[in-house]
């Protein structure tokens, strides 16, 4: 059982996933700082508050509090992380496809002058036979 567990852990996919999770956690802290220290002050120019987490909607007569500011912070964080992941995937795909020829490039063959002349001769001979 220990041997099977060792084989499972040492597979490439598990290690890649572990590295991705660690990097994702590090990226989240950077994005949180970006939101808190750069984006929130810009939004505060329009809203009037630096800390969006203070924005809340309280229903009169009840203890229900809707923390709209926290939700906005989470949405901003999500959008930033999604955009960064998009850029990483796009860059990776560009690097991966850099050496590959497209089907159009492979199909497009540049004809030499000799090939053009030979085709003209072939067509002329085909017309004579008719």
C-alpha positions, 0 to 999 in steps of 0.5 A: 500500500505504501508503494502504491501511494509513493507511485501515486505521489510521484506521478507527474500530474500530482506534482504539477498540481501541487506546484499549481496550488502553491503558486495559486496561493501565492498569486492570491496574496499578491492579488489581495494586496493589489486590490486593497492597496491600488484598486480600492483607492481608485474606486474610493474616488467614485464611491467615497470610501477607501475600504469597500468592506465597510459598504453594507446594506442593513435592513431596518428592524432586523439584524440582517446585514448584507456586506456588499463591500466584501462581495465587491472585493471578492469579485475584483480579486476573482476577475484579476486572478482569472485575467492573470490565468488567462494571460498565462494560458495564452502565453503557454499556448503561443509558446507551444504552437510557435514551432508548428506550421498551420494546415494552410502553411503546409498546404501552401506549396510554393511552385518553382518555375520548372513546375509551372512550365511543366504544368503548362506543357501538360495542359497544352498536351491535354488540349491537343489530344481533345 
